[in-house]
Amino acid sequence: MTVKDYKNYHQVNVKDKMMRDGLTLLKNSLDGFEGYDVVLNDSKDTKVVFYDKYDGRSDVKKIIGYVEDIELGNLFKINDENWLVITYPEDNRVYHKAEIQLCNSTFPIESDKTEVLIGYDDYGRPEYDYQILTKDEPCIVETKYYFNNRNEQITLPEDRVMISMKYQKATNIATNKEFDLYESRFRITFIDYSQVINGKGIMTITGERVMNK
């Protein structure tokens, strides 16, 4: 009689059980006192745990949630405020944990020309026009200083701004394009895509003041 080797079988069961138990604990936390109902990327309702960091900054907090929800560049609406995930998430297979920063402004994102229904002719046939649509994208604007990847505070030159937002393509995001912000006109001098991987992440725009309005 052959004796069956159950070693691998038991290992698989242990891993599966640990995963199930971990997901149960995560769900209990999300449904508990520290859990928040949030909207992810303006399209998905989900839950996260949202809490203060040890350094006491009110505009930067920690967030924990399902693996598929917490990714660099994701945008969460929490209590009518927009928060951007600014660090690569820590991953233990059950959940993701990352830092998240409060968005303090918006940036006008322009789309490609889009066909828009403008009415009907005398025979009831639809008439269209091509328009450039604009949406206000939540972003983080820094005007005096910013923190680099090593959490070091860097002073910005006068008349410069840095704007961080969820990566996306837009006709008005390019070097030398101009935009309005805080009652001033700025020109894009540099766009940092170093935190964008496989089309996801954060892009940071450096703008130089052109004129005050």
N, C-alpha and C positions, 0 to 999 in steps of 0.2 A: 504494500500500500504506500502511495506517495503522500508525503506530508506537505501540505500547501504552505507557501510562504506568504504570510499576511502583513509583512513589514511595510511594504509600499501602500497597501490598502489602508492600514491604520494611519500612516502619515497623511494621506489624502484626507481622511476623515477629520483628523486633528486640525488641519489647516482650514478645512471647510467650516468646522465648528467655531474656530477662532474668528473667522470672517463673519459668520452669522452673529456671534456674540458681540463682536465689535460694532457691527451695523445696528444691532439692537440698542447698545449703549449710546451710539451716536444719535439715533432717532429719539431716544428718551431725553437726551440733552437738548436737541432741537425743539422738542415739544415742551421743554421745561421753562423755568423762569428766565433763563438767559437767552432763550431762543427768540428769534425775530422773524416775522413774515416779511419777505422782501420780494422785489421784482428784479430779475437778472436780465441785463442787456435789453431792458424795455420790452421783454417778450415772454419771460417765463416766471411764474410764481414758484417760490421755493422758500426754504427756511435756512437760517444760519445762526451760529452763536457769535456774538459781537461784543467785544469787551476792551477795556483800556489796556494800553501798554504800560510797562513798568516805568518808562521815562516821564510819564505824565503829560505828554503832548495831547491836547484835546482834538487836534485835527488828524491824528494818526492812531489807528486802533488795530486790534487783531481780529481776524475772522476765521471761523471754522465751519466747514460744510462738506457736502458730498463731493467726492473726487471730481466729478464732471462739472461741478459748479464753480469751484475756486481755481481760477487760472489767471495768470498775469494779464492785465488789460481788461478783465471783466469789470463791468459797471453794475453796481447795486444801488437800487433806490431803497433807503432805509429811513422810515419816519419822515418821508417827504424830502430827504436829503440824498444827494448823489455821492457815492463813494467809489473810488477806483482802486482796484487791486494793484499795488505797486511793487510787490516782490514775487519772485518765483516761489510757488507753494512748497511747503514741507509735505512729504507724502509718506504715509505709513500704510497705504493700500486701503484702509478703511475710510479715512477722511483726508482732506487737504487743509492746511493752515497757512495763512499768509498775513501780510500787513496791508492795510487799506487806508486810503487818505481821502479826506473830505474835498470834494470839488467846490471851488470858490467862484467859478465863472463858467461861461460857455463860449465856444468858438463856432463861428458860422461855417458849416460844411456845405459846399456847393456840389450838387449832383451833375452828371452829364445832362445834356439836353433831353428832356422827357416830353413825350407826346401827351398833351393835356386837352381834354374835351372842353371846348369853349362855347358850344351852342349847336343849333341845328339850322339848316337852310330852309327855304320856303317849301321844300318837298319833304321835310322831316329827316333829311340825311344829316348825320353828325358831322360837325366841323371841328378840326383839331388845330392846335398851334404847338410849337415847340418852346418850352420854357425851361429855365434853369431853376431848380427848386433848392431851397436853403433850409437846413435844420440846425438848431442850436445844440451843439454837442457839449455835454458837461466836461469840464477840464480843470486842471490844477494850474493856476497862474502864480508865478513867483517873480517878484519885481526887485527885491533887495538882496536876497540870498537863496541858495538852494542846498539840498543835501545830496552828496554824491553816493555812489554805491557802497562806500565805506562809512557812510553816515557822518561824513565830515561836512561842516558848513562852509560853503563857498560864496564869497561876495560877488554879486553881479555888478558890472559896470553901469554907470548912470545911463538912462535911456535904453536899457535892454530889458527884455522880459523872456522868461522861459515858460512854455506851455506844454503840459503833458496830458495826453488823452489816449483813448483806445485807438489802436492802429486801424486805419481805413484809408482807402484811396478816395481822392477828391480832386476836382479840377483846380481848386484854389489853394491846394497845399503843394507848393513848389517854391524853389528859391526865387527871390525877387517879387513874389506875389505880395500884395498889400492887404491889410485887414485893419478893422477898427476895434479898439479895446480901451476901456476906461477913458473915453473922450479924447483919445489920441489915435493917430494913424501910425501903423507899424509896417515894416517891410521884413519878410522872411529872409534871414541870412544863412540859416543852417537848419537841417532836419536830421535828427539823430534816430536811426532805425536799429541801433545795436540791441535793443530789447524786444525786437520782433523776430520770432522764429516760426517758420511755416505759416506765415500770414496772420499770426496772432501775437499780441503783446501791446507794448506802449511805444508811441512815437513822441519825441520831444522836439518842439519847434523853438528856435531862438529868433526873436524879433528885435529889430532896431527901430527906435522912434523916428518917424519921418517928420511929423509936425503935430502940434496940438491943435485941436479943433477950436 
